[in-house]
Amino acid sequence: MGRHQHDVALRQYRRDLIQQLKERRERLGLSQRELAARVGITAQSVSEIESGVMAPTLDTFIAMAHILGFPILGQKKHAQSHRD
């Protein structure tokens, strides 16, 4: 896979993940404002992340995923290492 194809695939993967987070937020009945307050960002930032205008930082993405109960790679392993 060439560099351009890799970049396109990565952008699509990020869009898919963000869409899944948005769908989870909506299923849980959380507004963008409520999620933003829990994450520590503005409702405008949540809106821009969900619409693809802005990419979240890794910390923001992890916080959103955690609050929404969205499994991400390494989360279980990370939690396990803190219990030992």
Buried (B, 14 or more C-beta within 10 A) or exposed (E): EEEEEEEEEEEEEBEEBBEEBBEBBEEEEBEBEBBBBBBEBEBEBBBBBBEEEBBBEEEBBBBBBBBBEBEEEEEEEEEEEEEE
